Amino acid sequence: MRSSFLSCALAVAIMIGLSVVAAAQSTAPVLENEHVRVTRTELPKGAILPDDNKYDMLDVQLDDGETALLEPGQLEKNASGRAGDAHFFVAESRRSIRNIGKRTITFIQVQFQRPQGKYVAFEVPQSHYCNPGQEKACVTERYLFCTDHFCAESVTVLPGAESTQHTHDADYIVIATSDFVWRNEPVGKPAVEERFKAGDVHYIPAGGSHRLINTGNTTARLFVIQFK
């Protein structure tokens, strides 16, 4: 009887585990090209974020919520669980993220189509500057980490703030982690007002200089993948 009880318990545990994993499969394609495949994943309470171990993966959290990092052979480690948090997992690492909070959390998952090389933590001080004479109209750029093929940073642009004019020498990806509107002023071209919602992803080819101005009433928060 004990053996039968244990078998039933194991079967139930497996069924529960499968249902949790299945619940995590609420994914929707966002974009795909020769470099990346991007999806949006809804992660329910208790579920584990699906991770394709065949490819390097970057997971960007869109909502505040408690999460834990999973690593083979180690105890779960609680993460900060804030919108804008990001985790880079090398192919075949078997590392992932569990939702240990009470509500569903949304993630943007960026799957790289080729190996991205060694992960290197960035210890460069963040860049912070404000419009002349406006202490509350500021831009903050926080450099997070690099690999052999890209660098990652989080950017915050407060209402009214203007970025410096800058050029992207390589392709880059912008992932919005908040709702905002800004004016994109490319050099030699008409200015364009662009509206973003959290979870919007734009893959932008290299070339051209521009300046960005937050023309809305909300803070622009974004995660940037800058290829080398």
C-alpha positions in Angstrom: 0.0 0.0 0.0 2.8 2.4 0.8 4.3 1.8 -2.6 1.0 2.5 -4.2 0.6 5.7 -2.2 4.1 6.9 -3.2 3.4 6.1 -6.9 0.2 8.1 -6.7 1.9 11.0 -5.0 4.7 10.9 -7.6 2.1 10.9 -10.4 0.3 13.9 -8.9 3.6 15.8 -8.5 4.5 15.1 -12.1 1.0 16.2 -13.2 1.3 19.4 -11.2 4.8 20.0 -12.5 3.6 19.5 -16.1 0.7 21.8 -15.6 3.0 24.6 -14.2 5.4 24.2 -17.1 2.5 24.1 -19.6 1.1 27.3 -18.1 4.4 29.0 -18.7 4.1 28.3 -22.4 1.9 31.4 -23.0 4.3 32.9 -25.5 3.8 35.2 -28.5 6.3 36.0 -31.3 7.5 39.6 -31.4 10.1 39.6 -34.1 12.6 37.4 -35.8 15.5 37.9 -38.2 18.9 36.3 -38.9 20.3 37.6 -35.6 17.5 37.1 -33.0 14.2 35.5 -32.3 12.1 37.6 -29.8 9.1 36.4 -27.9 6.8 37.7 -25.1 6.1 35.2 -22.3 3.5 35.4 -19.6 4.8 33.6 -16.5 2.1 32.5 -14.0 2.6 32.1 -10.3 5.0 29.2 -9.6 5.9 28.6 -13.2 9.4 28.4 -14.7 10.4 30.5 -17.6 10.9 28.3 -20.7 14.4 28.5 -22.0 15.7 27.0 -25.2 19.0 25.5 -24.1 20.3 25.3 -27.6 20.8 29.1 -27.8 22.1 31.9 -25.7 19.1 33.7 -24.2 18.4 37.1 -22.6 15.3 37.5 -20.4 14.0 41.0 -19.7 11.3 41.4 -17.0 8.5 43.8 -17.7 6.6 43.8 -14.4 7.6 44.1 -10.8 7.3 40.7 -9.1 9.2 38.2 -7.0 11.4 35.8 -9.0 14.1 33.2 -8.2 17.1 32.2 -10.3 17.4 28.4 -11.0 20.8 26.8 -11.5 21.6 23.1 -11.7 22.9 21.7 -8.4 22.3 24.9 -6.4 19.5 26.3 -4.2 17.2 28.9 -5.7 18.4 32.4 -5.4 15.9 35.2 -5.0 16.3 38.0 -7.6 15.3 41.6 -7.1 12.2 41.1 -9.1 11.9 44.6 -10.7 10.7 45.7 -14.1 13.7 46.1 -16.3 15.8 43.4 -14.7 17.6 41.2 -17.2 19.4 37.8 -17.1 21.7 36.4 -19.7 21.8 32.6 -20.0 24.4 30.8 -22.1 23.3 27.9 -24.3 23.0 24.6 -22.5 23.5 26.2 -19.1 20.1 24.8 -17.9 19.6 28.0 -15.9 16.2 29.7 -15.7 13.8 31.8 -13.7 10.8 30.9 -11.5 7.9 33.2 -10.6 7.7 32.9 -6.8 5.3 35.9 -6.4 1.5 36.0 -6.3 0.8 37.3 -9.9 1.7 36.7 -13.5 4.9 38.3 -14.7 5.6 39.2 -18.3 9.1 38.7 -19.9 10.6 39.6 -23.2 12.9 36.7 -24.3 15.7 37.4 -26.8 17.1 34.2 -28.3 20.4 34.8 -30.2 20.8 32.9 -33.3 24.6 32.5 -32.8 26.8 32.2 -29.7 27.4 35.5 -28.0 30.6 34.7 -26.3 31.9 35.3 -22.8 29.8 37.3 -20.2 31.6 40.2 -18.6 30.0 42.3 -15.8 30.3 46.0 -16.4 31.7 48.2 -13.6 31.7 51.5 -15.5 29.9 54.2 -13.5 26.4 55.1 -14.9 26.0 58.2 -17.1 23.7 60.8 -15.7 23.0 64.3 -17.2 20.2 66.9 -17.2 19.0 69.6 -19.5 20.8 72.9 -18.8 19.0 74.6 -15.9 16.5 71.7 -15.5 17.4 69.4 -12.6 14.4 67.2 -13.1 14.7 66.7 -16.9 17.5 64.1 -16.9 18.8 61.0 -18.7 20.4 58.1 -16.9 22.3 55.3 -18.7 23.3 52.3 -16.6 25.7 49.9 -18.2 25.0 46.3 -17.2 27.2 43.8 -18.9 28.8 42.9 -22.2 29.5 39.7 -24.2 31.9 39.3 -27.1 29.2 40.4 -29.5 26.9 42.9 -27.6 26.6 45.2 -24.6 23.5 45.7 -22.5 22.3 48.9 -20.7 19.2 50.3 -19.1 18.2 53.8 -20.0 15.8 56.2 -18.2 14.6 59.4 -19.8 12.5 61.7 -17.5 9.7 63.8 -19.0 11.2 66.8 -21.0 14.7 65.4 -20.9 16.8 65.4 -24.1 19.5 62.8 -24.9 22.8 63.9 -26.4 23.1 63.5 -30.2 24.7 60.1 -30.8 25.4 57.6 -33.5 24.9 53.8 -33.5 27.8 52.2 -35.4 26.2 48.7 -35.2 22.6 47.3 -35.1 20.8 47.6 -31.8 17.5 46.5 -30.1 15.3 48.7 -28.0 13.0 47.0 -25.5 10.5 49.3 -23.8 9.9 48.5 -20.1 7.4 51.3 -19.6 4.8 53.2 -21.6 6.1 56.5 -23.0 6.3 58.9 -26.0 9.3 60.6 -27.3 10.4 62.6 -30.4 13.1 61.1 -32.5 15.2 63.7 -34.2 17.5 62.0 -36.8 20.1 64.2 -38.4 19.1 65.3 -41.9 15.6 63.8 -41.6 12.2 65.0 -40.3 11.6 64.5 -36.6 9.2 61.6 -35.7 7.0 61.2 -32.6 7.2 57.6 -31.4 4.9 55.9 -28.9 5.9 52.9 -26.9 4.1 50.5 -24.7 5.9 48.2 -22.2 7.0 45.1 -24.2 7.5 46.9 -27.5 10.6 45.7 -29.2 12.4 47.5 -32.1 15.4 46.1 -34.1 17.2 49.1 -35.6 20.0 48.8 -38.2 23.3 50.6 -37.8 23.9 54.1 -39.1 22.7 57.6 -38.7 22.8 60.1 -35.8 19.9 61.2 -33.7 18.7 62.9 -30.6 15.7 61.8 -28.4 13.4 64.0 -26.4 10.8 62.7 -24.0 7.8 64.7 -25.0 5.3 62.9 -22.8 4.3 63.0 -19.1 5.7 59.6 -18.1 9.3 58.4 -17.7 10.7 56.5 -20.6 12.4 53.3 -19.4 14.1 51.0 -21.9 16.6 48.2 -22.2 19.1 48.4 -25.0 21.1 45.7 -26.6 23.9 47.3 -28.6 25.7 44.9 -31.0 29.4 45.3 -31.6 
